[in-house]
Amino acid sequence: MNGFNVAVQALVDDGKVIWPDFLNEEEVRLLRAEMDARRTRFHAAGIGREQGYVRDTGIRGDDVLWLDNDDPSLPVPVLARLEALRQIFNSELYLGVAEFEAHFAVYPSGGFYKRHLDQHRNADTRVVTFVLYLNDDWRDTDGGQLRIYLDGPQRGTWQDVTPYGGTLVLFLSDRFEHEVIPATRERRSLTGWFRRRAM
């Protein structure tokens, strides 16, 4: 089985996927360089949507830059790989995801995002969350883990994912609450959602 097929099966079995080495070290380096080139365009992230959108540093502390799905300046075919995942999720799982949205995210040292669910109230457009880590030489002791709160028979427990560069995490957006644990150094990712179109 190739990585795409493994991802599909894991999403069926567990509702989540941890895919080490989705990008190689050089691809991660190139994306980090692209983030550096755009840093003046980043802004503080908020929570909620439309009229309910607010910035609250007591809940989250990252800076973000939203990307166009067909951004020609990205130096690696990451968006094409995400599009291939979208297509296989539709063809194999009939998820009806028509598009994806993504942003670069940078958490400063000490930055965090408290426990939350990615699907907004009264909206079911976000179907699968993805987080692709772009960190360099990350160590377990650096912190910054993604904590995924488990459901079903494992309810009340969690799985921590260390943000090693090149690792892709996917999970069902309406199923898993999660949070970002504070890190002792800057933490970088490309984060987004495979989405249904709003009705």
C-alpha positions in Angstrom: 0.0 0.0 0.0 1.2 3.5 -0.8 1.0 6.4 1.7 -2.3 7.7 0.3 -4.0 4.3 0.7 -2.6 4.0 4.3 -4.0 7.4 5.1 -7.4 6.5 3.7 -7.5 3.3 5.8 -6.3 5.1 9.0 -9.0 7.7 8.5 -11.6 4.9 8.2 -10.3 2.9 11.2 -9.3 5.7 13.6 -10.6 9.0 12.2 -7.0 10.3 12.3 -3.7 9.8 10.5 -0.1 10.5 11.5 2.1 10.5 8.4 5.8 11.0 9.1 8.0 12.2 6.2 5.1 13.5 4.1 7.7 16.0 3.0 11.4 15.4 3.0 14.0 17.6 4.8 14.8 19.7 1.7 11.1 20.3 1.0 10.5 21.4 4.6 13.5 23.8 4.4 12.2 25.4 1.2 8.7 25.9 2.7 10.3 27.5 5.8 12.3 29.8 3.6 9.0 30.8 1.8 7.4 31.5 5.2 10.4 33.8 6.1 10.0 35.6 2.8 6.3 36.4 3.7 6.7 37.1 7.4 5.7 40.8 7.1 2.3 39.7 5.8 1.4 37.5 8.8 -1.1 38.7 11.3 -2.4 37.6 14.7 -4.9 34.7 14.4 -8.4 34.9 15.8 -11.3 32.5 16.7 -14.8 32.2 15.4 -16.2 33.3 12.0 -17.9 36.2 10.4 -19.6 38.4 13.1 -18.3 36.1 15.8 -14.7 36.5 14.9 -12.4 37.8 17.7 -8.8 37.9 18.6 -8.1 36.4 22.1 -4.5 35.8 23.1 -5.8 33.9 26.2 -7.1 31.2 23.8 -4.5 31.2 21.0 -1.2 32.9 20.3 -0.2 32.2 16.7 0.4 34.4 13.7 -1.0 33.2 10.3 -1.0 33.9 6.6 -3.8 32.5 4.5 -2.7 31.0 1.1 -4.4 30.7 -2.3 -5.0 27.1 -3.3 -3.2 27.6 -6.5 -0.3 29.8 -5.2 2.4 29.4 -7.9 5.2 30.7 -5.7 5.2 27.8 -3.3 8.5 26.0 -4.0 7.4 22.4 -3.5 4.3 20.5 -4.8 2.7 20.4 -1.4 -0.6 21.9 -2.6 -0.7 19.3 -5.4 -0.2 16.5 -2.8 -3.0 17.9 -0.7 -5.2 18.1 -3.7 -4.4 14.4 -4.5 -5.5 13.6 -0.9 -8.7 15.5 -1.4 -9.5 13.5 -4.5 -8.7 10.1 -3.0 -10.8 10.9 0.1 -13.7 11.7 -2.2 -13.2 8.7 -4.5 -12.7 6.2 -1.7 -14.7 7.6 1.2 -17.3 9.8 -0.6 -16.6 12.7 1.8 -17.8 15.3 -0.7 -14.9 17.7 0.0 -14.8 20.2 -2.9 -11.9 22.3 -1.8 -9.3 23.0 0.8 -8.2 26.1 2.6 -4.8 26.5 4.2 -2.6 29.0 6.1 1.0 29.2 7.4 1.0 29.3 11.2 3.8 30.4 13.5 3.7 30.0 17.3 6.3 32.0 19.1 8.1 30.5 22.1 5.4 30.0 24.8 2.6 30.2 22.2 -0.4 27.9 22.5 -3.9 27.2 21.4 -6.4 26.0 24.0 -8.6 22.9 23.5 -11.1 23.3 20.7 -13.0 21.7 17.9 -12.3 22.8 14.3 -15.9 22.7 13.1 -17.7 26.0 13.7 -21.2 26.0 15.4 -24.0 25.6 12.9 -21.6 24.9 10.1 -20.3 21.5 8.7 -18.1 22.7 5.9 -14.8 21.6 7.5 -14.5 17.8 7.1 -10.9 16.9 7.6 -8.3 19.0 9.4 -4.6 18.8 8.3 -1.5 20.0 10.0 1.9 19.8 8.2 4.9 20.6 10.4 7.7 22.7 9.0 10.1 22.7 12.0 13.9 22.2 11.9 15.6 19.7 14.2 12.7 19.5 16.6 13.3 17.6 19.9 10.7 16.1 22.2 11.9 18.4 24.9 11.0 21.5 22.8 7.3 20.9 23.5 4.8 22.2 21.1 2.9 18.9 20.7 -0.5 18.7 19.1 -2.7 17.0 21.8 -5.6 15.1 20.2 -8.3 14.2 22.7 -9.6 10.7 21.9 -13.2 9.5 21.8 -15.0 6.1 21.9 -13.5 3.5 24.3 -10.4 5.8 24.8 -12.5 8.8 25.9 -10.7 10.9 28.6 -7.3 10.1 27.1 -5.2 11.8 24.5 -2.5 11.3 21.9 0.4 13.8 21.7 2.0 14.4 18.3 5.5 16.0 18.3 5.8 18.5 15.5 8.7 17.0 13.6 9.4 18.7 10.3 7.7 16.9 7.4 5.0 15.1 9.5 1.4 15.4 8.3 -1.5 15.0 10.7 -5.1 14.5 9.5 -8.2 14.0 11.5 -12.0 14.4 11.2 -12.8 18.0 12.1 -16.1 17.4 13.8 -14.8 14.5 15.9 -11.6 15.4 17.8 -11.0 18.2 20.1 -7.3 19.2 20.2 -4.9 21.8 21.5 -1.4 23.1 20.9 0.9 22.7 23.9 3.4 25.6 24.5 6.8 25.1 23.1 10.2 26.5 24.1 11.0 27.7 20.6 9.2 28.9 17.5 6.9 26.3 16.0 5.8 26.4 12.4 3.2 24.6 10.3 1.0 24.6 7.3 -2.6 24.1 8.6 -5.9 23.8 6.9 -9.1 21.9 6.1 -10.6 19.8 3.4 -14.1 21.4 3.0 -17.5 20.9 1.7 -19.1 23.9 0.0 -21.6 25.8 2.1 -25.2 25.1 1.2 
